[in-house]
Amino acid sequence: MNLALTPHAAARMQQRGIRPEVLEALLDYGREVRVPGGRDLVFFDKRARALLARAGLVRDAQAGRLCKSYAVLSSDGIVITVGHRYRRIPRGR
């Protein structure tokens, strides 16, 4: 498990209680969308949650909080920050 993190992302992981295993699952199974500023937002959508359940990585008790996690990546794949979503992610039209 060798994740490329900025010091800011490492601090936010600790402050927000996001374990490295969660971030790794997010990067492996999450949906990635481009956001303004040349960044990528990675989050769990319905399809990603189904993949996690099939892989046996999520228990019902932790699924709610885990699936609300997100990460922002730089254009070269380094994790800039992580957090928990409180609002829906708008879809592009």
Beta strands, then each sheet from edge to edge (+ up, - down):
strand 1: 31-35
strand 2: 39-43
strand 3: 69-73
strand 4: 79-84
sheet 1: 1+ 2- 3+ 4-
end
